[in-house]
Amino acid sequence: MASSPIIAVIGSLNVDLVSRVKRIPAAGETLTASSFDIGSGGKGANQAVACARLSQRRQEDGAPPRKVAGMQVRMIGAVGQDQFAGGLLEGLERDGVDVGGVRRLEGQKTGVSVIVVEEDSGENRIMFSPNANYAFSGEESLVPEDASVVLFQLEFPLEAVLHNIKQAKSKGIQVILNPAPAVLLPDEAYRGLDHLIMNETEAAILSGRDPASVDVETDWTSVASDFLDRGVKNVVITLGAQGVFYQTAARRTSSLPGKRAAARKVESVVDTTAAGDTFVGAYAVQVANPAKRSYSFRGFDIDDAIGFAVGAAAVTVQRMGAQSSIPWLDEL
């Protein structure tokens, strides 16, 4: 393993086509949007940007950002040979992400997410077209040998995710899985998984529950226990404005209950599009190297990681866009 922490993000890269509307249109209805933007996105790329920015301090003179503890972030995925690909990769590089592991596939289109943002609430609806993101097979080994942490999502071929989770576990690399969008997974995926981070809907679906029937005040201990029983070591469930619920195998073994962390109060919620990805990226930085400040080098502490991630996500929801809304370390 490398002396400097390396986070490898294996996942999607998309262009985001974002319309902002007063309200979500009904079936068959046409609304006039108040704005339209094209931005960089994809859960994988968003999380890579979050990892990079939240492990770096910006330089005011235009110099490259200053890394904390020499942390490296590598993006592994694919884009097409089209008008969107170059801008996506250039943006990642500007943020300090190594894109050497991103393939440019001839004859393929880059992934696209069509996003509708409701202005009053900041809530979003997303339609994802995988395109080049689904060009990977279930036999390809994508995990770098020198990675400290490997981060996965599910905007990627499921067979490739499961194969590479298994590869990372066998190499003793810390694995973080953000199972979004939610797809039922085999028990093997959870067995020995270091960190599972999901929102309340994903947690309900993956635990076999109806999302509408889960009582946010009483049921999360039971939901988390389902995943701990399957072999997950740390379970984190984000609850939007209700904060975060989390439990660990070690705490449960010691008969300690799960914990709740409150969401940060903000003046206004503008856009929630990348809030979850910011949270996951911030958490991953803490797993790779717990130094959220350049002078703090304690071992991994999940309470610290959750607090850091909640603070980062609170900045994101106050800004428009996906990657453009993700903060740098010095903004926290």
N, C-alpha and C positions, 0 to 999 in steps of 0.2 A: 504494500500500500504506500502511496506517495506521502512524503513528509508534509506537504501542504494539502489541506482538504480539497477534495474534488467531488462536486455534485454532478452526476450524469442524469440528465432529464431525457427520458425516452418517451416521445409522444408527438402530438400533432402541431402543425404549423398551418395557420389559416389567415386569409385576409378577411377582415370584418366589414360588412356592409351594414351600417347602423342608421336606422331611422328613428327619430324622436317624435312621439305623438302625445296628444293630451290624454288619450285613453286608448286601450286596445280595441281595435275594430271588431265588430260582431261578424258572424259568418255572412259572407256575401256583401259586406259593407266596404266602401272605399272612403278613407279619410285622407285629408291633406296633412302631410307631415310638416312639422315646424323646422326640421333640419335633416340633413343627410351627410354622413361622413364615411370615408374609407380609412380603415386603420389596420394595424397588425394585431393578430390574435392567435387563437388556438390554445387549448388548455396547456399543452406541453410548452409552447413558446412563452405563454404568459407566465407560467411558473418558473421557467428558466430566467426570464427577465426579473421576476421578483427575487429569485435567489441571487442574481448578479447585483441588482441595485441595493438590496438589503445587506450585502456584504461589502459595499463600497461607499466611499465618501466622494462627493463631487468636488472637483477643483474649480474655483471661480475663474481662473485665467484660461479656461478652455482646454487645459491639459487632460490627459486620460484620467478617469476616476481612480482613486487610491483604494486598493484592496485592503481588507482587514485580514490579517493572518495569512495572506497569500492565497486566499480561497479561489478556486477555479470552478467555473460552471461550463459544462459542455452540453450542447443540444444535439440529440440524435433523432433523426426523422427524415422526411422527404418533402420536397416541393416539386412543382411542375416546371416545364420550360415555357413560361408565359409571362405576361406583363406584371404579375404580382410577385413573382419569386424573388427578384433582385431586391426590391424594397424591403421584403420581410427579412432577408439575410443581412442586409446592410444595417437595419435597425437593431437586430440582435448584436451584431458586432460593435456598434456604437455603445451599447450598454455593457460591453465587456464579456459577452457570451462567445465561447468558442463554437463556431459552426462547421468545423471540419468534418463532423459526423453527419451532416445533413446532405442527402443525395438530391441532385437535380435530375429529374427523370424526363427524358425526351418522350413526347407524345402524351404526357400526362398534364392534367390541370392541377394547380395548387388548390388546397382545401379552402372552402368558403363557408363562413358563418353569416347568415342573414339575421340581424338582431333588431328587435323592436323594443324601444325603451319608453315606458310610460312616464311622462314628465312629472306628474304630481307625486308619485311614489318612488320613482327611480327604479322600480322593478322592471325586469326584462323578460323577453321571450326569445329563444334562440333556435334557429334551424340550421343544422350542420350538414354540409356536403363533404364527405371525407376526401374524395379524389385521390391525390398522391399519397395521402396519409395511410391508405389501405394497401399500399404496394408491398408490404412486408409479409413474409411467410412465417409459419410457426416453427420453422427449423433454424432460422437465422439467430446467431448469438450476437447481441448488440451491446452487451455490458462490458465497459472498459475494465481491464484487469486492475488498473490502479485507482478505481473509484472508491471513495469513502462512503458515499451514499448514492443510491439509485432511486429515482423518483418516477413513478408511473401514473398514468391516467387511463381512461378507456375510450378516448377518441382515437383509437389505434386498433389494429386487428387483435381480437381477443386471444387467438392462439399465440401470437407473437408476444403479447404481454405475459401470458401464463408461462411460456417457455423461458422468457428472460427473467421473470421473478424467480423461477427455479434455479436458473444459472447464478443469479446474484446471491441467493441464499447459500448455494453450494460453495461460493467463494468467500463466504463470511462477510459480505458487504451489507451494510444497513439498507433495508428496503422500506420505502414509503409508498403506499398505494392510496391514491385518491380515486375511488371507483365511480367516476363520473364520465359520461352518463351511466346510470346504474344498470348493470347487467348481472344476472344471477351467476355466481362463480362457484367452481367446485371447491370442496372442503380443503383440497390440497393447497389452494391459493392462500388460505388463511393460516395454515399450519406453519408456525414459526415466523409469521410475518411480524416485522418489528413495529411498524406504525401504520394504522388504518385511519384515514381522515376522510370524513364524508359529511354532507349536510343532513338535515332531519329527514328529508324525503328519501334520499339514498339509503340512509340507515334503516328506515322502515321497510323499504322494498327488499333490501338484501337480507333482512332478518325475517322475511316472510310475512310482514304485517301490512295492513292497509294504511297508507300514510295519513288518511283522514281520521283514522281511529286512534292514533297515538296521542296520548295526553302528555303534553310537553312538561308538565309539572311532576308527573309520577312514573312514567314508563321508561325513561332513558336508562335507568339502572338495569332493568331487565334486557333492554335492547343491547346495551354494551356487554352484558354478561353472555349473550348469545355468541358474540364474536370472540370474547375471551375463552369461552368453552371450546371454540374451534381452533384455538392456538395462537390468537393475536396477542401481542405483548402490550401494546398501547392503543387504546381506542379513543378517538376524538370525534365528537359530533358537534358540528356548528349549527346554531339555532337562530341565525339572523339576529334580529333585534333582541332576542332572548339570551344572547350570549353563546356560551360553549359548555357542553358537558363532556367530561373525560374521566376515564378510569383505566387503570393499569393492572396487569396480572400480579405485579408485586404488591400493589396496594390491596387488592382483593385477598391475596394469600395472607396478608396481615390483618384481615377483617376490617380494613378501612373502606369507607364508602367512596363512591365516585364524587367528583368535585364539579362545581359550577363556577364559571368565570363570566362576569357581566360584560355585556357589550359596552364599548366606549360611547359616551354621549357625544353627538356631533350637532353642529348648528343646523345642517340640512343634508339629507341624502339625495345626491344628484343622480348617481348611476351605480348600480350594484354589479355591473357586468363582470369585473375582474376581482371582486372582493374575495371570493373563495380561493382563487388562484394566488392572490397576494398572501392570504393566510397560510396556504400550503407552502409557498416558497419561503416565507419567513420562518415557519416551523422547520423546514428542511435545513436552513442555514444554521439553526440552533443544534440540530442533530449532527451536522457535519463538523461544526465547531461552535461551542456554546458562547463564544465571545461576541455578544451583541454590542458590546462596547470594546474598543481596542484594549482596554485595561482589565477586562473581566474574563478569566480563563478557568472557570469552574467546570466540573464535569456536567454532562447533560442533566438538566432538571426540567421535567415536563411542565412544572408550574411556570418557570421562566420562559419556556418556549411558547406556551399558550399566551402569556401576557404580551410577549413580543409580537406574536402573530395577530392578536386582537388589536394592538395599537397600530400595526401596519395596515390592516384591513380598514380601520376607521378612517385613515387618511384617504384610502382609495375610493370609498363610497362618496366622498365629498367632491370628486372630480369626474369629468366626462371621459368616456373611452375605456379601452381595455388596457393595453400596455402603457399608453400615455398617462394613465391614472396611477400607476404603481409608484410608490415613493422610493427615495434613496434613503440610505441609513441615516444621514444627517438631518433628514426631515422628520424623524421620530422624536 
